[in-house]
């Protein structure tokens, strides 16, 4: 622009006719007009350049890729799962949004919700794929184009038994089919639907794009008859094996954790079908721990068979385990870990659990039961048993009492006092039977303290 305007002097003396002023004004106005023309060109050029720029003052659009090298923010962005607002995408591609709606497929290596992996419906640990396209190929036969990543191979094989599910409108349909051919180059398989009479539910359907396929058995290949799945609908984790038909039979279940199907256990078992249970074919474990409804540990009772003083492993009586043994027709439970004492009814190391505990007493004469007067000499021995177990030696001497009855009360009282303190054995001679007595009845009593019971046995001479 020309900004060199001429200076105008309003009056230059008497000889000034004004012509000089007029000429300067004309030249100045000419420069001004030229400047406006030039300015108009600048403005037009600026408007032309702005036509290729996005507006910050109003809605705008572009047909080209928009690169935001430093990231982008939307609304009033505040980070945070619970209190965050707005949205943001940084220069590394990390994004935070309020919500996300995907109308077709969401392909991610991992889904995390509050650091917890979440899945719904069924998750199979087996070969499978997603159906991309379906083409009819005869009666109940179809060609399925599968969604397979570049470089991957189709995991399905001929004679595989497969199922596919598709969710729609809050419900779902499940189809069952047999693989008859695999085209790895075309990433497709040919299938034949199972007859409705042979599939679960008694009805089969045609495949549709978007279904997820899972192999769960094989009609001919034993190694492909095994699979595992987790079902939130059934509430369990299942291990299958030996599946060679569309319908899974009870014999195909190798393990179930969660809600165990009712046809896997006999009627009458006190199992709540809504409780978490475990069903397996075999269990190999070193220890088992059980708790009651209050969370307290229930001891495991182990039957160690016949008692031996030198067991292969110590007898246990700890917080988790108590061992039981059999000894002389009775069952005893260990109450002292590592004990080597012989089990007995009054043992401090063993507790009598079951067996014949009936108390009995018997008197035996060392010289028989027939004697000649003047030749009496015998020893009466008392034996006390609990069931088949001889407990005589465990009865203290103070708990034994011998008495005689001949009809002579004074003489009998004196004899009884003289034999106080005799235990389980009593020697008898002619001196113990008065000459005038026709008979003598000897009685033995023993008090068993732990039963609070007194036993009695008699012997007549």
Helices and strands as residue ranges (DSSP letters): H 19-50, E 72-78, E 85-89, E 95-96, E 122-125, E 128-136, E 141-146, E 160-168, E 171-183, E 188-193, G 196-198, G 200-202, E 212-218, G 222-224, E 227-231, E 236-240, G 250-252, E 253-258, G 262-264, E 277-280, E 290-291, E 297-298, E 300-306, E 321-327, E 330-334, E 350-354, E 359-365, E 377-386, E 389-390, G 392-394, G 397-399, E 400-405, H 409-418, E 425-429, G 430-432, E 441-448, G 449-451, E 453-460
